[in-house]
Amino acid sequence: MRDHGMASEAGDVLLKTPEDVSPMVADMRWKNGDFVGISFRQKLTRTVLRHLRDMIDEPLQVRMARLMSR
């Protein structure tokens, strides 16, 4: 995932809320510049994975407008 300005380091525990999904606890595995690798502590369900895939398939402008309108 890409996250600008993240001050965390590998081994830190994060609380992430990706694309309208409930907050999930994740462990940061690695960091390389603005890119980080995380693993979620709970297995992501098929429903959540489908939702994330559908959100990512939307044009970026649509996703950003939805996120900024909150």
Secondary structure, DSSP 8 states (H G I E B T S, - for coil): -B-TT----TT-EEEE--TT---EEEEEEEEETTEEEEEESS---HHHHHHHHHHHHS-HHHHHHHHHT-
